[in-house]
Amino acid sequence: MISFLDGKIILKKDDFVVLEVNGVGYEVFLSRNSLSKIPQEGQNLKVFCYLDVGEKSLKLFGFLTFEDLEFFKILRSISGIGPKTSLEICGKISLAKMREEIKKGDEKIFEGIPGVGPQKAKKIILELSGKLKTSLPQKKENLEDEALSALINLGFQKTQAQKALSQVSEEIKDPEEKIKEALKILSK
């Protein structure tokens, strides 16, 4: 399984790049959004990869972040959603935005994505509503926002709360623990 590549961009096309890694050229499909963010030919690129094994082909799909790769894997687990469609969804919609839109049940977020009509959009939202809550960790800033909101709700000024949270050890990841440590700092 190829899960990560780091090499030089030899060729850049509309939906893929050829990446040279130790003398071997890998064709890596990227979303249009990701392609617009990567450097030009001759520059280095690091991508997380997903190897899709079909009946007659092997295709490598690339992602600029590990979170996008995980999101892609969840989309691929939905029946009727192929790798190209999953790639375009990941490229158009951030994970944070997807979580928001799923809460609202808004199918319009999928407009403009080839192969996703209203019925398929409803199916994706329905299937993702449970999967995103359990399968992917919240981003660090979302956890920070949760701790900050809790401290503000407890009556602290935003600047006080932010200052206290900045003093909490980076090793503490759980929002409840962050809040407890911040409260200790604020009570001094």
FENPE-V96518 format. One record per pair of residues at least 12 apart in sequence whose ideal C-beta (glycine too) atoms are under 8 Angstrom apart, sorted by the first residue. I is the first residue (numbers start at 0). GAP is how many residues later the second one is. Records with the same first field share a line. If there is no record, write none. Layout:
BEGIN
I: GAP + GAP
END
This chain:
BEGIN
0: 50
1: 24 + 47 + 49 + 58
2: 45 + 46
3: 42 + 43 + 44 + 45
4: 14 + 16 + 21 + 23 + 40 + 41 + 42 + 44 + 57
5: 15 + 38 + 39 + 40
6: 12 + 13 + 14 + 15 + 19 + 37 + 38
7: 12 + 34 + 35 + 36 + 37
8: 29 + 30 + 31 + 32 + 33 + 34 + 35 + 36
9: 15 + 31
10: 30
11: 23 + 26 + 28 + 29
13: 18 + 21
14: 14 + 15 + 17 + 20
15: 12 + 13 + 14
16: 13 + 18 + 21 + 28 + 45
18: 26 + 28 + 43
25: 34
26: 32 + 33
27: 19 + 21 + 32 + 33 + 34
28: 30 + 31 + 32 + 33 + 54 + 55 + 58
29: 17 + 31 + 32 + 33 + 57 + 61
30: 56 + 57 + 59 + 60 + 61
31: 56 + 59
32: 58 + 59
33: 28 + 29 + 30 + 34 + 57
36: 27
37: 26
46: 15 + 16 + 17
47: 14 + 15 + 16 + 17 + 18 + 20 + 21
48: 12 + 13 + 14 + 20
49: 13 + 19 + 22 + 23 + 26 + 33
51: 24 + 31
58: 24
60: 22 + 26
62: 27
66: 28 + 69 + 72
67: 22 + 27
69: 65 + 66
70: 19 + 24 + 27 + 65
71: 14 + 15 + 18
73: 54 + 57 + 58 + 61 + 62
74: 14 + 15 + 49 + 53
76: 54
77: 45 + 46 + 49 + 50
79: 40 + 43
80: 39 + 43
81: 33
83: 30 + 31
84: 28 + 29 + 30 + 31
87: 25 + 26
88: 21 + 24 + 27 + 35
91: 20 + 21
92: 16 + 17
94: 37 + 41 + 44
95: 43 + 46
96: 12
97: 30 + 34
98: 33
100: 24
101: 23 + 26 + 27 + 30
104: 20
105: 19
106: 14 + 15 + 18
108: 12
109: 14
142: 30 + 32 + 35
143: 21 + 34
145: 29
146: 18 + 28 + 31 + 32 + 35
147: 13 + 14 + 17
149: 25 + 29
150: 13 + 14 + 28 + 31 + 32 + 35
153: 29
155: 30
159: 26
160: 21 + 25
163: 18 + 19 + 21 + 22
164: 13 + 17
166: 15 + 18
167: 13 + 14 + 17
168: 12
END
